[in-house]
């Protein structure tokens, strides 16, 4: 993996650990913390799903471009 990818991955994992620590150390009831953690998990799953679909679309378009022999940003239709 490239340096930028490692940086982004590290920042993402650091933010997850920081968020978890903040939730666990917050002066709220366990029920409220569990609700926040469930909401965070649901939001994260939704965002990852959206990112996955967006990346899949990008890859499918790139594959179509490569198969058609076109240049970057151009898709030949036969």
PDB file with one MODEL, atoms N, CA, C and O in Angstrom:
MODEL        1
ATOM      1  N   UNK A   1       0.841  -1.181   0.000  1.00  0.00           N
ATOM      2  CA  UNK A   1       0.000   0.000   0.000  1.00  0.00           C
ATOM      3  C   UNK A   1       0.881   1.237   0.000  1.00  0.00           C
ATOM      4  O   UNK A   1       1.994   1.230   0.526  1.00  0.00           O
ATOM      5  N   UNK A   2       0.366   2.284  -0.594  1.00  0.00           N
ATOM      6  CA  UNK A   2       1.106   3.527  -0.655  1.00  0.00           C
ATOM      7  C   UNK A   2       1.080   4.273   0.661  1.00  0.00           C
ATOM      8  O   UNK A   2       0.310   3.954   1.567  1.00  0.00           O
ATOM      9  N   UNK A   3       1.933   5.267   0.745  1.00  0.00           N
ATOM     10  CA  UNK A   3       2.019   6.059   1.976  1.00  0.00           C
ATOM     11  C   UNK A   3       0.716   6.787   2.269  1.00  0.00           C
ATOM     12  O   UNK A   3       0.289   6.861   3.421  1.00  0.00           O
ATOM     13  N   UNK A   4       0.082   7.327   1.230  1.00  0.00           N
ATOM     14  CA  UNK A   4      -1.169   8.050   1.432  1.00  0.00           C
ATOM     15  C   UNK A   4      -2.260   7.108   1.939  1.00  0.00           C
ATOM     16  O   UNK A   4      -3.016   7.456   2.846  1.00  0.00           O
ATOM     17  N   UNK A   5      -2.336   5.916   1.350  1.00  0.00           N
ATOM     18  CA  UNK A   5      -3.328   4.929   1.780  1.00  0.00           C
ATOM     19  C   UNK A   5      -3.103   4.549   3.236  1.00  0.00           C
ATOM     20  O   UNK A   5      -4.054   4.451   4.011  1.00  0.00           O
ATOM     21  N   UNK A   6      -1.841   4.336   3.608  1.00  0.00           N
ATOM     22  CA  UNK A   6      -1.525   4.022   5.003  1.00  0.00           C
ATOM     23  C   UNK A   6      -1.928   5.161   5.928  1.00  0.00           C
ATOM     24  O   UNK A   6      -2.451   4.921   7.016  1.00  0.00           O
ATOM     25  N   UNK A   7      -1.690   6.399   5.504  1.00  0.00           N
ATOM     26  CA  UNK A   7      -2.059   7.555   6.315  1.00  0.00           C
ATOM     27  C   UNK A   7      -3.567   7.611   6.517  1.00  0.00           C
ATOM     28  O   UNK A   7      -4.038   7.793   7.640  1.00  0.00           O
ATOM     29  N   UNK A   8      -4.329   7.454   5.433  1.00  0.00           N
ATOM     30  CA  UNK A   8      -5.788   7.511   5.513  1.00  0.00           C
ATOM     31  C   UNK A   8      -6.311   6.375   6.388  1.00  0.00           C
ATOM     32  O   UNK A   8      -7.205   6.581   7.209  1.00  0.00           O
ATOM     33  N   UNK A   9      -5.758   5.183   6.213  1.00  0.00           N
ATOM     34  CA  UNK A   9      -6.183   4.051   7.029  1.00  0.00           C
ATOM     35  C   UNK A   9      -5.875   4.307   8.502  1.00  0.00           C
ATOM     36  O   UNK A   9      -6.710   4.032   9.364  1.00  0.00           O
ATOM     37  N   UNK A  10      -4.692   4.827   8.799  1.00  0.00           N
ATOM     38  CA  UNK A  10      -4.321   5.140  10.176  1.00  0.00           C
ATOM     39  C   UNK A  10      -5.205   6.204  10.785  1.00  0.00           C
ATOM     40  O   UNK A  10      -5.603   6.103  11.945  1.00  0.00           O
ATOM     41  N   UNK A  11      -5.516   7.234   9.998  1.00  0.00           N
ATOM     42  CA  UNK A  11      -6.396   8.303  10.489  1.00  0.00           C
ATOM     43  C   UNK A  11      -7.794   7.761  10.764  1.00  0.00           C
ATOM     44  O   UNK A  11      -8.418   8.119  11.763  1.00  0.00           O
ATOM     45  N   UNK A  12      -8.278   6.910   9.890  1.00  0.00           N
ATOM     46  CA  UNK A  12      -9.610   6.332  10.068  1.00  0.00           C
ATOM     47  C   UNK A  12      -9.651   5.454  11.314  1.00  0.00           C
ATOM     48  O   UNK A  12     -10.564   5.572  12.131  1.00  0.00           O
ATOM     49  N   UNK A  13      -8.665   4.576  11.459  1.00  0.00           N
ATOM     50  CA  UNK A  13      -8.642   3.699  12.624  1.00  0.00           C
ATOM     51  C   UNK A  13      -8.448   4.506  13.910  1.00  0.00           C
ATOM     52  O   UNK A  13      -9.048   4.186  14.936  1.00  0.00           O
ATOM     53  N   UNK A  14      -7.620   5.544  13.863  1.00  0.00           N
ATOM     54  CA  UNK A  14      -7.435   6.404  15.025  1.00  0.00           C
ATOM     55  C   UNK A  14      -8.709   7.108  15.427  1.00  0.00           C
ATOM     56  O   UNK A  14      -8.999   7.261  16.614  1.00  0.00           O
ATOM     57  N   UNK A  15      -9.466   7.534  14.438  1.00  0.00           N
ATOM     58  CA  UNK A  15     -10.732   8.197  14.758  1.00  0.00           C
ATOM     59  C   UNK A  15     -11.727   7.209  15.360  1.00  0.00           C
ATOM     60  O   UNK A  15     -12.497   7.575  16.247  1.00  0.00           O
ATOM     61  N   UNK A  16     -11.721   5.963  14.891  1.00  0.00           N
ATOM     62  CA  UNK A  16     -12.600   4.950  15.472  1.00  0.00           C
ATOM     63  C   UNK A  16     -12.231   4.677  16.932  1.00  0.00           C
ATOM     64  O   UNK A  16     -13.106   4.608  17.794  1.00  0.00           O
ATOM     65  N   UNK A  17     -10.945   4.523  17.203  1.00  0.00           N
ATOM     66  CA  UNK A  17     -10.493   4.265  18.572  1.00  0.00           C
ATOM     67  C   UNK A  17     -10.811   5.463  19.464  1.00  0.00           C
ATOM     68  O   UNK A  17     -11.273   5.294  20.592  1.00  0.00           O
ATOM     69  N   UNK A  18     -10.566   6.666  18.961  1.00  0.00           N
ATOM     70  CA  UNK A  18     -10.871   7.874  19.723  1.00  0.00           C
ATOM     71  C   UNK A  18     -12.353   8.008  20.008  1.00  0.00           C
ATOM     72  O   UNK A  18     -12.753   8.390  21.107  1.00  0.00           O
ATOM     73  N   UNK A  19     -13.157   7.694  19.020  1.00  0.00           N
ATOM     74  CA  UNK A  19     -14.611   7.760  19.215  1.00  0.00           C
ATOM     75  C   UNK A  19     -15.075   6.747  20.253  1.00  0.00           C
ATOM     76  O   UNK A  19     -15.899   7.058  21.112  1.00  0.00           O
ATOM     77  N   UNK A  20     -14.545   5.545  20.167  1.00  0.00           N
ATOM     78  CA  UNK A  20     -14.927   4.511  21.131  1.00  0.00           C
ATOM     79  C   UNK A  20     -14.513   4.916  22.546  1.00  0.00           C
ATOM     80  O   UNK A  20     -15.279   4.735  23.492  1.00  0.00           O
ATOM     81  N   UNK A  21     -13.305   5.461  22.692  1.00  0.00           N
ATOM     82  CA  UNK A  21     -12.841   5.894  24.010  1.00  0.00           C
ATOM     83  C   UNK A  21     -13.708   7.022  24.547  1.00  0.00           C
ATOM     84  O   UNK A  21     -14.044   7.040  25.731  1.00  0.00           O
ATOM     85  N   UNK A  22     -14.069   7.955  23.691  1.00  0.00           N
ATOM     86  CA  UNK A  22     -14.910   9.077  24.124  1.00  0.00           C
ATOM     87  C   UNK A  22     -16.281   8.586  24.579  1.00  0.00           C
ATOM     88  O   UNK A  22     -16.821   9.065  25.576  1.00  0.00           O
ATOM     89  N   UNK A  23     -16.837   7.632  23.844  1.00  0.00           N
ATOM     90  CA  UNK A  23     -18.147   7.093  24.230  1.00  0.00           C
ATOM     91  C   UNK A  23     -18.075   6.345  25.562  1.00  0.00           C
ATOM     92  O   UNK A  23     -18.971   6.454  26.399  1.00  0.00           O
ATOM     93  N   UNK A  24     -17.006   5.591  25.742  1.00  0.00           N
ATOM     94  CA  UNK A  24     -16.879   4.804  26.967  1.00  0.00           C
ATOM     95  C   UNK A  24     -16.570   5.665  28.189  1.00  0.00           C
ATOM     96  O   UNK A  24     -16.929   5.299  29.308  1.00  0.00           O
ATOM     97  N   UNK A  25     -15.916   6.792  27.991  1.00  0.00           N
ATOM     98  CA  UNK A  25     -15.544   7.649  29.108  1.00  0.00           C
ATOM     99  C   UNK A  25     -16.531   8.797  29.342  1.00  0.00           C
ATOM    100  O   UNK A  25     -16.364   9.586  30.272  1.00  0.00           O
ATOM    101  N   UNK A  26     -17.543   8.883  28.505  1.00  0.00           N
ATOM    102  CA  UNK A  26     -18.528   9.962  28.621  1.00  0.00           C
ATOM    103  C   UNK A  26     -19.397   9.758  29.866  1.00  0.00           C
ATOM    104  O   UNK A  26     -19.698   8.623  30.234  1.00  0.00           O
ATOM    105  N   UNK A  27     -19.797  10.853  30.512  1.00  0.00           N
ATOM    106  CA  UNK A  27     -20.622  10.737  31.717  1.00  0.00           C
ATOM    107  C   UNK A  27     -22.104  10.540  31.383  1.00  0.00           C
ATOM    108  O   UNK A  27     -22.947  11.361  31.743  1.00  0.00           O
ATOM    109  N   UNK A  28     -22.403   9.448  30.696  1.00  0.00           N
ATOM    110  CA  UNK A  28     -23.783   9.135  30.344  1.00  0.00           C
ATOM    111  C   UNK A  28     -24.085   7.717  30.795  1.00  0.00           C
ATOM    112  O   UNK A  28     -23.179   6.953  31.129  1.00  0.00           O
ATOM    113  N   UNK A  29     -25.359   7.374  30.801  1.00  0.00           N
ATOM    114  CA  UNK A  29     -25.751   6.030  31.222  1.00  0.00           C
ATOM    115  C   UNK A  29     -25.335   5.002  30.172  1.00  0.00           C
ATOM    116  O   UNK A  29     -25.104   5.331  29.008  1.00  0.00           O
ATOM    117  N   UNK A  30     -25.247   3.763  30.612  1.00  0.00           N
ATOM    118  CA  UNK A  30     -24.889   2.679  29.705  1.00  0.00           C
ATOM    119  C   UNK A  30     -25.870   2.529  28.568  1.00  0.00           C
ATOM    120  O   UNK A  30     -25.482   2.224  27.439  1.00  0.00           O
ATOM    121  N   UNK A  31     -27.150   2.743  28.863  1.00  0.00           N
ATOM    122  CA  UNK A  31     -28.188   2.622  27.835  1.00  0.00           C
ATOM    123  C   UNK A  31     -27.986   3.687  26.746  1.00  0.00           C
ATOM    124  O   UNK A  31     -28.118   3.397  25.557  1.00  0.00           O
ATOM    125  N   UNK A  32     -27.666   4.912  27.159  1.00  0.00           N
ATOM    126  CA  UNK A  32     -27.433   5.981  26.187  1.00  0.00           C
ATOM    127  C   UNK A  32     -26.193   5.701  25.350  1.00  0.00           C
ATOM    128  O   UNK A  32     -26.183   5.934  24.141  1.00  0.00           O
ATOM    129  N   UNK A  33     -25.151   5.200  25.999  1.00  0.00           N
ATOM    130  CA  UNK A  33     -23.918   4.883  25.274  1.00  0.00           C
ATOM    131  C   UNK A  33     -24.165   3.763  24.269  1.00  0.00           C
ATOM    132  O   UNK A  33     -23.707   3.843  23.129  1.00  0.00           O
ATOM    133  N   UNK A  34     -24.886   2.721  24.681  1.00  0.00           N
ATOM    134  CA  UNK A  34     -25.193   1.629  23.752  1.00  0.00           C
ATOM    135  C   UNK A  34     -25.996   2.137  22.564  1.00  0.00           C
ATOM    136  O   UNK A  34     -25.757   1.728  21.428  1.00  0.00           O
ATOM    137  N   UNK A  35     -26.941   3.023  22.824  1.00  0.00           N
ATOM    138  CA  UNK A  35     -27.726   3.598  21.726  1.00  0.00           C
ATOM    139  C   UNK A  35     -26.856   4.383  20.765  1.00  0.00           C
ATOM    140  O   UNK A  35     -27.032   4.295  19.550  1.00  0.00           O
ATOM    141  N   UNK A  36     -25.911   5.154  21.305  1.00  0.00           N
ATOM    142  CA  UNK A  36     -25.000   5.918  20.463  1.00  0.00           C
ATOM    143  C   UNK A  36     -24.100   4.994  19.654  1.00  0.00           C
ATOM    144  O   UNK A  36     -23.830   5.247  18.480  1.00  0.00           O
ATOM    145  N   UNK A  37     -23.638   3.922  20.289  1.00  0.00           N
ATOM    146  CA  UNK A  37     -22.769   2.978  19.580  1.00  0.00           C
ATOM    147  C   UNK A  37     -23.527   2.264  18.467  1.00  0.00           C
ATOM    148  O   UNK A  37     -22.977   2.038  17.389  1.00  0.00           O
ATOM    149  N   UNK A  38     -24.769   1.911  18.715  1.00  0.00           N
ATOM    150  CA  UNK A  38     -25.590   1.266  17.686  1.00  0.00           C
ATOM    151  C   UNK A  38     -25.824   2.231  16.529  1.00  0.00           C
ATOM    152  O   UNK A  38     -25.746   1.838  15.365  1.00  0.00           O
ATOM    153  N   UNK A  39     -26.112   3.491  16.846  1.00  0.00           N
ATOM    154  CA  UNK A  39     -26.320   4.497  15.805  1.00  0.00           C
ATOM    155  C   UNK A  39     -25.039   4.691  14.991  1.00  0.00           C
ATOM    156  O   UNK A  39     -25.092   4.786  13.765  1.00  0.00           O
ATOM    157  N   UNK A  40     -23.899   4.749  15.664  1.00  0.00           N
ATOM    158  CA  UNK A  40     -22.610   4.906  14.984  1.00  0.00           C
ATOM    159  C   UNK A  40     -22.362   3.729  14.053  1.00  0.00           C
ATOM    160  O   UNK A  40     -21.941   3.918  12.912  1.00  0.00           O
ATOM    161  N   UNK A  41     -22.622   2.510  14.532  1.00  0.00           N
ATOM    162  CA  UNK A  41     -22.435   1.307  13.713  1.00  0.00           C
ATOM    163  C   UNK A  41     -23.340   1.347  12.485  1.00  0.00           C
ATOM    164  O   UNK A  41     -22.899   1.040  11.377  1.00  0.00           O
ATOM    165  N   UNK A  42     -24.591   1.722  12.676  1.00  0.00           N
ATOM    166  CA  UNK A  42     -25.527   1.786  11.559  1.00  0.00           C
ATOM    167  C   UNK A  42     -25.089   2.831  10.534  1.00  0.00           C
ATOM    168  O   UNK A  42     -25.139   2.586   9.329  1.00  0.00           O
ATOM    169  N   UNK A  43     -24.659   3.999  11.021  1.00  0.00           N
ATOM    170  CA  UNK A  43     -24.187   5.053  10.121  1.00  0.00           C
ATOM    171  C   UNK A  43     -22.949   4.601   9.352  1.00  0.00           C
ATOM    172  O   UNK A  43     -22.828   4.847   8.152  1.00  0.00           O
ATOM    173  N   UNK A  44     -22.035   3.940  10.051  1.00  0.00           N
ATOM    174  CA  UNK A  44     -20.808   3.470   9.418  1.00  0.00           C
ATOM    175  C   UNK A  44     -21.115   2.426   8.361  1.00  0.00           C
ATOM    176  O   UNK A  44     -20.541   2.460   7.273  1.00  0.00           O
ATOM    177  N   UNK A  45     -22.015   1.497   8.668  1.00  0.00           N
ATOM    178  CA  UNK A  45     -22.392   0.481   7.689  1.00  0.00           C
ATOM    179  C   UNK A  45     -23.011   1.118   6.449  1.00  0.00           C
ATOM    180  O   UNK A  45     -22.721   0.708   5.326  1.00  0.00           O
ATOM    181  N   UNK A  46     -23.861   2.118   6.653  1.00  0.00           N
ATOM    182  CA  UNK A  46     -24.489   2.801   5.524  1.00  0.00           C
ATOM    183  C   UNK A  46     -23.440   3.508   4.672  1.00  0.00           C
ATOM    184  O   UNK A  46     -23.460   3.401   3.446  1.00  0.00           O
ATOM    185  N   UNK A  47     -22.526   4.227   5.316  1.00  0.00           N
ATOM    186  CA  UNK A  47     -21.491   4.962   4.581  1.00  0.00           C
ATOM    187  C   UNK A  47     -20.560   4.021   3.830  1.00  0.00           C
ATOM    188  O   UNK A  47     -20.185   4.298   2.691  1.00  0.00           O
ATOM    189  N   UNK A  48     -20.187   2.915   4.456  1.00  0.00           N
ATOM    190  CA  UNK A  48     -19.312   1.948   3.789  1.00  0.00           C
ATOM    191  C   UNK A  48     -20.037   1.326   2.596  1.00  0.00           C
ATOM    192  O   UNK A  48     -19.435   1.127   1.541  1.00  0.00           O
ATOM    193  N   UNK A  49     -21.305   1.024   2.754  1.00  0.00           N
ATOM    194  CA  UNK A  49     -22.088   0.484   1.644  1.00  0.00           C
ATOM    195  C   UNK A  49     -22.185   1.455   0.481  1.00  0.00           C
ATOM    196  O   UNK A  49     -22.070   1.058  -0.678  1.00  0.00           O
ATOM    197  N   UNK A  50     -22.396   2.724   0.791  1.00  0.00           N
ATOM    198  CA  UNK A  50     -22.461   3.742  -0.260  1.00  0.00           C
ATOM    199  C   UNK A  50     -21.109   3.889  -0.953  1.00  0.00           C
ATOM    200  O   UNK A  50     -21.047   4.000  -2.177  1.00  0.00           O
ATOM    201  N   UNK A  51     -20.030   3.891  -0.178  1.00  0.00           N
ATOM    202  CA  UNK A  51     -18.691   4.009  -0.758  1.00  0.00           C
ATOM    203  C   UNK A  51     -18.372   2.794  -1.623  1.00  0.00           C
ATOM    204  O   UNK A  51     -17.763   2.922  -2.685  1.00  0.00           O
ATOM    205  N   UNK A  52     -18.788   1.614  -1.161  1.00  0.00           N
ATOM    206  CA  UNK A  52     -18.560   0.398  -1.936  1.00  0.00           C
ATOM    207  C   UNK A  52     -19.293   0.450  -3.270  1.00  0.00           C
ATOM    208  O   UNK A  52     -18.728   0.093  -4.304  1.00  0.00           O
ATOM    209  N   UNK A  53     -20.540   0.888  -3.252  1.00  0.00           N
ATOM    210  CA  UNK A  53     -21.307   0.973  -4.499  1.00  0.00           C
ATOM    211  C   UNK A  53     -20.706   2.014  -5.446  1.00  0.00           C
ATOM    212  O   UNK A  53     -20.649   1.795  -6.656  1.00  0.00           O
ATOM    213  N   UNK A  54     -20.261   3.137  -4.901  1.00  0.00           N
ATOM    214  CA  UNK A  54     -19.648   4.175  -5.732  1.00  0.00           C
ATOM    215  C   UNK A  54     -18.360   3.661  -6.366  1.00  0.00           C
ATOM    216  O   UNK A  54     -18.119   3.874  -7.554  1.00  0.00           O
ATOM    217  N   UNK A  55     -17.536   2.985  -5.574  1.00  0.00           N
ATOM    218  CA  UNK A  55     -16.276   2.454  -6.098  1.00  0.00           C
ATOM    219  C   UNK A  55     -16.540   1.369  -7.127  1.00  0.00           C
ATOM    220  O   UNK A  55     -15.828   1.275  -8.127  1.00  0.00           O
ATOM    221  N   UNK A  56     -17.574   0.533  -6.889  1.00  0.00           N
ATOM    222  CA  UNK A  56     -17.917  -0.513  -7.853  1.00  0.00           C
ATOM    223  C   UNK A  56     -18.318   0.105  -9.192  1.00  0.00           C
ATOM    224  O   UNK A  56     -17.923  -0.382 -10.251  1.00  0.00           O
ATOM    225  N   UNK A  57     -19.106   1.181  -9.136  1.00  0.00           N
ATOM    226  CA  UNK A  57     -19.512   1.855 -10.359  1.00  0.00           C
ATOM    227  C   UNK A  57     -18.292   2.409 -11.098  1.00  0.00           C
ATOM    228  O   UNK A  57     -18.189   2.282 -12.318  1.00  0.00           O
ATOM    229  N   UNK A  58     -17.370   3.022 -10.354  1.00  0.00           N
ATOM    230  CA  UNK A  58     -16.153   3.542 -10.969  1.00  0.00           C
ATOM    231  C   UNK A  58     -15.363   2.423 -11.641  1.00  0.00           C
ATOM    232  O   UNK A  58     -14.875   2.587 -12.759  1.00  0.00           O
ATOM    233  N   UNK A  59     -15.241   1.300 -10.966  1.00  0.00           N
ATOM    234  CA  UNK A  59     -14.482   0.186 -11.520  1.00  0.00           C
ATOM    235  C   UNK A  59     -15.178  -0.412 -12.739  1.00  0.00           C
ATOM    236  O   UNK A  59     -14.515  -0.795 -13.702  1.00  0.00           O
ATOM    237  N   UNK A  60     -16.502  -0.496 -12.706  1.00  0.00           N
ATOM    238  CA  UNK A  60     -17.228  -1.012 -13.869  1.00  0.00           C
ATOM    239  C   UNK A  60     -17.074  -0.092 -15.071  1.00  0.00           C
ATOM    240  O   UNK A  60     -16.924  -0.562 -16.198  1.00  0.00           O
ATOM    241  N   UNK A  61     -17.111   1.217 -14.837  1.00  0.00           N
ATOM    242  CA  UNK A  61     -16.907   2.162 -15.933  1.00  0.00           C
ATOM    243  C   UNK A  61     -15.488   2.065 -16.483  1.00  0.00           C
ATOM    244  O   UNK A  61     -15.285   2.129 -17.695  1.00  0.00           O
ATOM    245  N   UNK A  62     -14.513   1.912 -15.603  1.00  0.00           N
ATOM    246  CA  UNK A  62     -13.122   1.768 -16.041  1.00  0.00           C
ATOM    247  C   UNK A  62     -12.946   0.477 -16.836  1.00  0.00           C
ATOM    248  O   UNK A  62     -12.243   0.464 -17.847  1.00  0.00           O
ATOM    249  N   UNK A  63     -13.576  -0.604 -16.391  1.00  0.00           N
ATOM    250  CA  UNK A  63     -13.509  -1.869 -17.114  1.00  0.00           C
ATOM    251  C   UNK A  63     -14.137  -1.728 -18.498  1.00  0.00           C
ATOM    252  O   UNK A  63     -13.588  -2.220 -19.484  1.00  0.00           O
ATOM    253  N   UNK A  64     -15.274  -1.066 -18.572  1.00  0.00           N
ATOM    254  CA  UNK A  64     -15.929  -0.849 -19.872  1.00  0.00           C
ATOM    255  C   UNK A  64     -15.036  -0.032 -20.790  1.00  0.00           C
ATOM    256  O   UNK A  64     -14.952  -0.305 -21.987  1.00  0.00           O
ATOM    257  N   UNK A  65     -14.361   0.984 -20.223  1.00  0.00           N
ATOM    258  CA  UNK A  65     -13.454   1.805 -21.026  1.00  0.00           C
ATOM    259  C   UNK A  65     -12.291   0.975 -21.535  1.00  0.00           C
ATOM    260  O   UNK A  65     -11.916   1.091 -22.702  1.00  0.00           O
ATOM    261  N   UNK A  66     -11.716   0.147 -20.688  1.00  0.00           N
ATOM    262  CA  UNK A  66     -10.574  -0.676 -21.092  1.00  0.00           C
ATOM    263  C   UNK A  66     -10.980  -1.715 -22.133  1.00  0.00           C
ATOM    264  O   UNK A  66     -10.235  -1.977 -23.077  1.00  0.00           O
ATOM    265  N   UNK A  67     -12.159  -2.305 -21.961  1.00  0.00           N
ATOM    266  CA  UNK A  67     -12.624  -3.297 -22.927  1.00  0.00           C
ATOM    267  C   UNK A  67     -12.917  -2.681 -24.286  1.00  0.00           C
ATOM    268  O   UNK A  67     -12.738  -3.332 -25.316  1.00  0.00           O
ATOM    269  N   UNK A  68     -13.363  -1.437 -24.295  1.00  0.00           N
ATOM    270  CA  UNK A  68     -13.707  -0.791 -25.556  1.00  0.00           C
ATOM    271  C   UNK A  68     -12.487  -0.229 -26.265  1.00  0.00           C
ATOM    272  O   UNK A  68     -12.574   0.163 -27.428  1.00  0.00           O
ATOM    273  N   UNK A  69     -11.342  -0.185 -25.574  1.00  0.00           N
ATOM    274  CA  UNK A  69     -10.130   0.347 -26.191  1.00  0.00           C
ATOM    275  C   UNK A  69     -10.092   1.852 -26.202  1.00  0.00           C
ATOM    276  O   UNK A  69      -9.256   2.440 -26.888  1.00  0.00           O
ATOM    277  N   UNK A  70     -10.971   2.492 -25.464  1.00  0.00           N
ATOM    278  CA  UNK A  70     -11.018   3.951 -25.422  1.00  0.00           C
ATOM    279  C   UNK A  70      -9.932   4.525 -24.531  1.00  0.00           C
ATOM    280  O   UNK A  70      -9.242   3.798 -23.817  1.00  0.00           O
ATOM    281  N   UNK A  71      -9.796   5.831 -24.585  1.00  0.00           N
ATOM    282  CA  UNK A  71      -8.846   6.517 -23.716  1.00  0.00           C
ATOM    283  C   UNK A  71      -9.552   6.908 -22.437  1.00  0.00           C
ATOM    284  O   UNK A  71     -10.773   6.794 -22.331  1.00  0.00           O
ATOM    285  N   UNK A  72      -8.783   7.368 -21.468  1.00  0.00           N
ATOM    286  CA  UNK A  72      -9.362   7.698 -20.166  1.00  0.00           C
ATOM    287  C   UNK A  72     -10.504   8.693 -20.333  1.00  0.00           C
ATOM    288  O   UNK A  72     -10.351   9.712 -21.008  1.00  0.00           O
ATOM    289  N   UNK A  73     -11.646   8.401 -19.720  1.00  0.00           N
ATOM    290  CA  UNK A  73     -12.800   9.289 -19.771  1.00  0.00           C
ATOM    291  C   UNK A  73     -13.658   9.073 -21.012  1.00  0.00           C
ATOM    292  O   UNK A  73     -14.657   9.767 -21.202  1.00  0.00           O
ATOM    293  N   UNK A  74     -13.276   8.116 -21.858  1.00  0.00           N
ATOM    294  CA  UNK A  74     -14.009   7.900 -23.100  1.00  0.00           C
ATOM    295  C   UNK A  74     -14.424   6.436 -23.173  1.00  0.00           C
ATOM    296  O   UNK A  74     -13.606   5.544 -22.947  1.00  0.00           O
ATOM    297  N   UNK A  75     -15.682   6.191 -23.487  1.00  0.00           N
ATOM    298  CA  UNK A  75     -16.178   4.828 -23.660  1.00  0.00           C
ATOM    299  C   UNK A  75     -16.740   4.721 -25.060  1.00  0.00           C
ATOM    300  O   UNK A  75     -17.622   5.487 -25.450  1.00  0.00           O
ATOM    301  N   UNK A  76     -16.220   3.761 -25.816  1.00  0.00           N
ATOM    302  CA  UNK A  76     -16.728   3.531 -27.176  1.00  0.00           C
ATOM    303  C   UNK A  76     -17.960   2.652 -27.101  1.00  0.00           C
ATOM    304  O   UNK A  76     -17.978   1.658 -26.375  1.00  0.00           O
ATOM    305  N   UNK A  77     -18.973   3.010 -27.837  1.00  0.00           N
ATOM    306  CA  UNK A  77     -20.189   2.210 -27.891  1.00  0.00           C
ATOM    307  C   UNK A  77     -20.313   1.657 -29.278  1.00  0.00           C
ATOM    308  O   UNK A  77     -20.294   2.400 -30.259  1.00  0.00           O
ATOM    309  N   UNK A  78     -20.442   0.334 -29.366  1.00  0.00           N
ATOM    310  CA  UNK A  78     -20.520  -0.311 -30.690  1.00  0.00           C
ATOM    311  C   UNK A  78     -21.893  -0.855 -30.938  1.00  0.00           C
ATOM    312  O   UNK A  78     -22.148  -1.431 -31.996  1.00  0.00           O
TER     313      UNK A  78
ENDMDL
END
